[in-house]
C-alpha cells in the first residue's frame, strides 16, 4: 500500500496496539453491515493501528506490531462517510475502505477486543472532523468580511459636526452669589462671655452676678487666733501631786 502524502506536517491522533482485520462478504442489502456475518474467531490479520492527520485528511494505518511495516491504509476525508462505517449489531467493529494508491480499493472489517479502544477510535475521528468544520466556517466568515465594502468614517475636508448637549443651564453673570450659611449661624461669642450687640438694637439687661471677693473681709478688724507654741497645750492634774507627776502636754490619771 502507498504511504500518505509527505507534504505538510503529520500528527498522530490515536494509536492502538492490537486490532483485528476480517474478510467480509459483499453487502446484499442496504440495511448495513453486521459483524455477526463475519468469522470473528478467525481474523485474517492482527496488528497495530495508528491514526494520523496531514492537514484536513486523516489516514488509518495498519502496521506490523514488531517491524512497523505498513499492511494497509485508509484515507478518510469525512466522518461519518463511506471510508469508515460502523456495523449495525456491535460498537466494536467497523467497515473500512482501504486503498493501494493506484485507484484500487477494498472493504475490510476492523475490530477491537476492548470496547474502550473502539470508543477512542470513534472519538479521534469525530474530534478531527469537528475541527475541520470549524476551520471551514471561520474561513468563510473571513472571506465574507474581506469582500464586504469598508465604511469610510473619516471627516471630509471642511466637514464639521455639531453636538447638542441638553439640560445644561447657563450661569447669569449679573446674579450675585449668596454667601454660604447667611442667617443660619449665631454671631460669634467674644472672650469673657459677653454678647456683642449690633448698633441700633435693644440690649436686654443682664442679671449681675454677686462679687465673691466683696463678701470676704480680708481686713484686720477681727484678730486672728495666734497659734500656741505647744500643739497640745498645758494640762495640770486636778489633785495634789508631786512636781514629777505634772507633765506638760499630758494628763496623768
Backbone torsions as a table, in degrees:
resi	resn	phi	psi	omega
1	UNK	NA	148.1	-178.7
2	UNK	-77.9	151.2	178.9
3	UNK	-80.9	167.4	177.6
4	UNK	-70.5	166.5	180.0
5	UNK	-61.3	139.9	179.8
6	UNK	-83.8	-8.9	-178.4
7	UNK	-79.3	136.9	179.4
8	UNK	89.6	175.4	-177.7
9	UNK	-94.8	130.8	-179.3
10	UNK	-99.3	124.8	177.8
11	UNK	-116.8	148.2	-178.4
12	UNK	-95.1	125.3	-179.8
13	UNK	-97.0	-34.8	-175.9
14	UNK	-161.4	144.0	176.6
15	UNK	-136.2	130.5	175.6
16	UNK	-126.7	127.9	-172.5
17	UNK	-70.8	-20.8	-176.9
18	UNK	-145.0	123.0	173.3
19	UNK	-136.5	161.2	-178.9
20	UNK	-120.3	140.3	178.8
21	UNK	-112.2	136.1	-177.3
22	UNK	-127.0	145.9	168.5
23	UNK	-82.5	130.9	-174.6
24	UNK	-116.5	146.6	177.0
25	UNK	-75.5	158.3	178.0
26	UNK	-60.9	146.7	179.4
27	UNK	-77.4	121.5	-176.1
28	UNK	-83.2	-31.8	-177.0
29	UNK	-128.0	178.1	179.5
30	UNK	-92.5	13.2	-178.4
31	UNK	-77.3	-11.8	-179.6
32	UNK	108.3	172.9	-179.7
33	UNK	-86.4	150.5	176.3
34	UNK	-125.8	128.2	179.1
35	UNK	-69.1	-22.9	179.3
36	UNK	-65.5	-20.2	178.8
37	UNK	-80.6	-8.5	-179.9
38	UNK	-93.5	164.7	173.6
39	UNK	-91.6	85.4	-172.4
40	UNK	-67.1	-26.4	179.6
41	UNK	-84.2	-2.3	179.4
42	UNK	-130.2	74.0	178.8
43	UNK	-68.6	145.9	179.7
44	UNK	-76.1	-26.5	-179.5
45	UNK	-157.8	147.6	177.4
46	UNK	-134.2	130.4	-178.3
47	UNK	-167.0	-153.6	-176.3
48	UNK	-106.2	144.6	178.1
49	UNK	-116.3	139.5	178.0
50	UNK	-136.4	131.8	176.8
51	UNK	-108.5	121.1	179.0
52	UNK	-123.6	163.3	178.5
53	UNK	-136.1	141.1	171.7
54	UNK	-130.1	107.1	-174.9
55	UNK	68.6	-126.9	-178.7
56	UNK	-92.1	-11.7	-176.2
57	UNK	-94.5	146.6	179.7
58	UNK	-115.8	145.5	177.1
59	UNK	-125.3	127.6	172.3
60	UNK	-96.9	113.6	-176.1
61	UNK	-109.5	132.8	175.0
62	UNK	-108.2	118.9	-172.9
63	UNK	-125.6	157.1	174.7
64	UNK	-69.0	139.9	-177.4
65	UNK	-61.8	-41.0	-171.7
66	UNK	-90.3	-51.7	-173.8
67	UNK	-89.6	-20.1	-176.2
68	UNK	76.5	9.8	179.1
69	UNK	-67.1	137.9	-177.0
70	UNK	-74.4	126.0	176.8
71	UNK	-93.7	-44.6	178.4
72	UNK	-164.5	159.1	175.5
73	UNK	-143.8	152.2	-178.4
74	UNK	-129.4	111.3	174.2
75	UNK	-74.4	135.5	-177.3
76	UNK	-123.1	121.5	179.8
77	UNK	-101.6	-19.6	175.9
78	UNK	-157.5	154.0	179.1
79	UNK	-147.3	131.0	-4.3
80	UNK	-66.7	153.3	-178.7
81	UNK	-172.4	-169.0	-176.7
82	UNK	-76.1	-18.0	-178.7
83	UNK	-74.7	-34.9	178.8
84	UNK	-135.3	126.0	-178.4
85	UNK	-137.5	131.9	178.2
86	UNK	-79.1	149.2	177.3
87	UNK	-78.5	168.0	-174.7
88	UNK	-90.9	-14.5	-173.5
89	UNK	-117.0	6.7	-179.6
90	UNK	-161.3	152.3	176.9
91	UNK	-97.5	0.9	-177.4
92	UNK	-103.6	1.5	-175.2
93	UNK	-130.5	145.3	-178.9
94	UNK	-139.5	159.4	172.4
95	UNK	-108.1	124.8	-174.2
96	UNK	-121.0	137.3	177.7
97	UNK	-96.1	115.1	179.9
98	UNK	-101.7	152.9	-179.9
99	UNK	-131.6	152.4	-179.9
100	UNK	-104.7	3.4	178.6
101	UNK	88.8	-10.6	179.5
102	UNK	-106.4	11.2	179.5
103	UNK	99.8	-10.0	178.8
104	UNK	-89.7	147.5	-179.6
105	UNK	-144.1	164.6	179.0
106	UNK	-152.9	156.1	178.5
107	UNK	-106.2	131.4	178.9
108	UNK	-127.5	161.1	174.6
109	UNK	-95.1	134.5	-179.9
110	UNK	-121.6	125.6	-177.0
111	UNK	-131.7	154.1	178.8
112	UNK	-119.8	140.2	178.0
113	UNK	-73.1	-32.7	-178.9
114	UNK	-107.1	138.7	-179.0
115	UNK	-68.3	-31.0	177.6
116	UNK	-65.1	-33.7	177.2
117	UNK	-66.2	-39.2	178.1
118	UNK	-68.5	-33.6	177.0
119	UNK	-65.2	-43.9	178.0
120	UNK	-62.8	-38.9	177.6
121	UNK	-60.4	-44.9	-179.0
122	UNK	-67.5	-42.9	-177.8
123	UNK	-67.8	-37.7	179.9
124	UNK	-61.4	-40.8	178.2
125	UNK	-70.1	-42.0	-179.1
126	UNK	-63.9	-44.2	-178.6
127	UNK	-64.1	-40.0	-179.0
128	UNK	-64.3	-46.4	-176.1
129	UNK	-78.0	-19.1	169.9
130	UNK	-68.4	-40.7	176.3
131	UNK	-64.4	-39.5	177.9
132	UNK	-61.8	-40.8	179.4
133	UNK	-65.1	-42.9	178.9
134	UNK	-64.5	-40.1	178.4
135	UNK	-63.8	-37.7	178.0
136	UNK	-65.5	-39.2	179.1
137	UNK	-67.4	-39.7	177.6
138	UNK	-65.1	-38.5	178.7
139	UNK	-64.3	-38.3	178.5
140	UNK	-66.3	-40.9	179.3
141	UNK	-64.4	-41.5	178.8
142	UNK	-65.5	-38.5	179.2
143	UNK	-65.9	-39.7	179.2
144	UNK	-68.2	-35.0	177.9
145	UNK	-69.9	-36.3	178.7
146	UNK	-69.9	-31.7	-179.4
147	UNK	-79.9	-23.2	-178.8
148	UNK	-68.3	140.2	179.3
149	UNK	-65.9	139.5	-179.6
150	UNK	-85.0	138.3	179.9
151	UNK	-81.9	133.9	177.2
152	UNK	-95.5	101.5	-177.3
153	UNK	-98.1	8.6	-179.3
154	UNK	-79.5	158.7	179.1
155	UNK	-78.4	138.1	174.5
156	UNK	-79.1	169.2	179.8
157	UNK	-63.7	125.6	179.2
158	UNK	79.9	2.0	-178.4
159	UNK	-84.9	134.2	179.2
160	UNK	-129.5	165.5	176.8
161	UNK	-127.6	152.7	178.7
162	UNK	-119.0	129.8	-178.5
163	UNK	-111.4	123.1	179.8
164	UNK	-104.3	112.6	-179.7
165	UNK	-105.6	113.8	-177.5
166	UNK	-86.5	171.4	174.9
167	UNK	62.8	30.9	175.9
168	UNK	-121.4	116.8	-177.7
169	UNK	-93.1	137.7	178.1
170	UNK	-80.0	147.0	-179.3
171	UNK	-83.9	131.8	179.9
172	UNK	-78.1	119.4	-178.3
173	UNK	-67.3	-22.7	-178.6
174	UNK	-83.4	-12.8	-178.2
175	UNK	-75.7	134.9	179.0
176	UNK	-88.4	140.6	179.6
177	UNK	-78.4	135.3	179.9
178	UNK	-82.5	129.6	-179.5
179	UNK	-61.5	138.9	-177.5
180	UNK	-68.6	132.2	175.4
181	UNK	77.6	16.7	-177.9
182	UNK	-68.6	127.0	177.8
183	UNK	79.2	3.8	-176.9
184	UNK	-101.4	-29.7	-175.8
185	UNK	-109.4	144.3	177.5
186	UNK	-70.7	161.4	178.6
187	UNK	-65.6	155.3	-177.5
188	UNK	-67.8	149.3	-180.0
189	UNK	-91.9	125.5	179.5
190	UNK	-75.3	170.8	177.8
191	UNK	-69.1	139.9	-178.7
192	UNK	98.8	-10.4	173.6
193	UNK	90.1	-3.6	-178.7
194	UNK	-80.6	136.2	-178.5
195	UNK	-86.6	130.8	179.6
196	UNK	-80.6	124.3	-178.1
197	UNK	-103.0	127.2	178.4
198	UNK	-63.2	152.8	179.0
199	UNK	-61.9	141.4	177.0
200	UNK	90.0	-8.9	-179.4
201	UNK	-97.3	151.3	-178.9
202	UNK	-82.4	127.5	-176.4
203	UNK	-95.3	131.2	179.4
204	UNK	-79.3	129.1	-178.3
205	UNK	-62.4	140.5	-178.8
206	UNK	-98.3	143.6	174.8
207	UNK	-75.8	130.3	-176.3
208	UNK	-81.2	143.2	177.8
209	UNK	-88.9	142.3	178.8
210	UNK	-64.7	141.8	178.9
211	UNK	-81.9	111.6	-177.1
212	UNK	-67.1	-33.3	-178.9
213	UNK	-67.1	-29.1	-179.7
214	UNK	-71.7	-26.8	-179.3
215	UNK	-76.6	-16.8	-179.8
216	UNK	-100.3	128.8	179.5
217	UNK	-101.4	109.4	178.5
218	UNK	-97.2	15.2	179.6
219	UNK	-77.8	-175.0	-176.1
220	UNK	-108.6	25.3	-178.5
221	UNK	-65.3	-39.4	179.9
222	UNK	-107.7	115.9	-177.5
223	UNK	-69.9	145.1	179.1
224	UNK	-83.0	150.8	-179.8
225	UNK	-68.0	133.6	179.7
226	UNK	-86.7	135.2	-179.6
227	UNK	-73.1	142.0	176.9
228	UNK	-79.4	161.4	179.3
229	UNK	-71.2	-30.5	179.1
230	UNK	-105.8	130.8	-177.8
231	UNK	-63.8	-32.7	-173.8
232	UNK	-96.6	-13.1	-178.3
233	UNK	79.9	176.4	179.6
234	UNK	-101.6	126.1	179.4
235	UNK	-118.9	137.2	179.9
236	UNK	-120.7	138.6	-179.3
237	UNK	-65.2	150.8	-177.2
238	UNK	-69.9	-42.1	-174.6
239	UNK	-95.6	172.3	177.9
240	UNK	-69.2	141.1	179.8
241	UNK	-157.9	171.9	179.5
242	UNK	-76.4	160.7	-179.8
243	UNK	-62.6	-22.2	179.9
244	UNK	-77.3	-21.2	-179.0
245	UNK	-82.3	-11.4	179.5
246	UNK	-88.2	123.1	-178.3
247	UNK	-121.2	140.9	-179.5
248	UNK	-80.9	117.9	176.1
249	UNK	91.0	-2.8	-179.2
250	UNK	-132.6	150.2	178.5
251	UNK	-113.8	129.3	179.4
252	UNK	-99.9	126.7	-179.4
253	UNK	-102.2	NA	NA
